[in-house]
Amino acid sequence: MYVIHFTVKVLPVKTTIILEDEIYEYLIKKFGRRKISKAVNEVLIRGLFKPTKSMFGVDSWLTTEGLRDEEELHETS
């Protein structure tokens, strides 16, 4: 048996965005000139791909207490 591993590199795409002066100055002060792209990418990812909320733990009254054991016989009527 042979196992072949493929590595796929995602190349960044260069684009131009137009920022307001205040936003540009803030990004430079907070992240520096060389890290503006990373900061913008993080903001866009958080804004566009918001994580979905899990239903786990929504109802505080719902617990595992009182659940039927799998080995327990089913009720038949």
N, C-alpha and C positions, 0 to 999 in steps of 0.2 A: 504494500500500500504506500502510495506517495501522497504527501501533503504539500500543497503549494500555497504559499502565503502571498497575497497581493497587498501592496501598500498604495493607497490612493492619497495623493496630496491635493489639498484644496488650495488653489492659488488665489490670493486676494485679488479683488477687482478694484481698479482705481477709478474714482469718479470725482466729480467736483460738486461741492455743495456751497451754497451761499449763506453765510452766517451774518447775523446782525453784529455790529461792532461790540456791543456789550457782552454777547454770548462768547464771541471769540476771545475777548480779553479775559473773561472768567475762566475759560478753558485753559488758556495759557498760564494764568496764575495758579489754578488748581492742579493741573496735570503736566504742564510744560509743553513746549512746542512739539516734541517728538512723540508724545503719548496722546495727542488729540484724537487720532484715529481710533485708538483702543477705547477711549472714553466715549466717543460717539457711538461706536459699535455696541458697547455695553448698554448705553441708554436706549438705543433702538431695539436691542434684543429684549430688554425688560419691558419696553412699551408695546412692542408688537406681539411678543410671544409670552403673554402673561401665563403663569402656571395656573392650572385648574385646581380648585380647592377639592380636597378629598372629603368624602362623606364619613370617613373614619372619625369617630369621636364627636359627631354632631349632637347626638342625643345622650346627655349625661346619664339618663335613667337606663339606657340600654347597656347591659353588662352580660357577661358570660355565665353569670350565676343562674342556676336553675335550668340550664340546657340539658337536653337528653343525651345520654351517653350513646355512642355509636353501637356499642355491643348490647344495649338495652333493646328488648323486643318492641316492635311497633305495635301500636294499638290497632286492633281490628274490630270492626263492627259488623 
